[in-house]
C-alpha cells in the first residue's frame, strides 16, 4: 500500500475513534437489524458505511463544512426510510422472535 494512502487510512481510523457518538446513534437507530444473520449483516453494514462516508464527504465538499447534528439525524431518517431495500439487496432478512 502506498504510504500516502496508509497515512490517510490511519488518520481516518483516528477520526472514527473520536466520533463514536454518531456511530452509536446510527447503530441504535438500526437496532431492529441487530438480529440479522451472518454475512448479510456484514454486507448491510458495509453498504451503510459507504452511505455514511458519502454523506459525510459530500457535506464537506458541497457545504464546505462537517454535517450538523440535524443533518446527521436527517441522514439516519433517510437510511431508515429505505432500509427494507438495503436489507433485501444485501440478501438478508431481519430475524424476529415471532
Long-range contacts (C-beta under 8 A, 24 or more apart in sequence): 22-72, 25-72, 25-76, 26-52, 26-76, 26-79, 29-76, 29-79, 29-80, 30-79, 30-80, 30-83, 32-94, 33-83, 33-87, 33-94, 35-94, 35-95, 35-96, 36-87, 36-92, 36-93, 36-94, 36-95, 37-92, 37-93, 37-95, 40-87, 40-90, 40-91, 40-92, 40-93, 41-90, 41-92, 43-90, 43-91, 43-92, 44-86, 44-87, 44-90, 44-92, 47-86, 47-89, 47-90, 48-79, 48-86, 51-75, 51-79
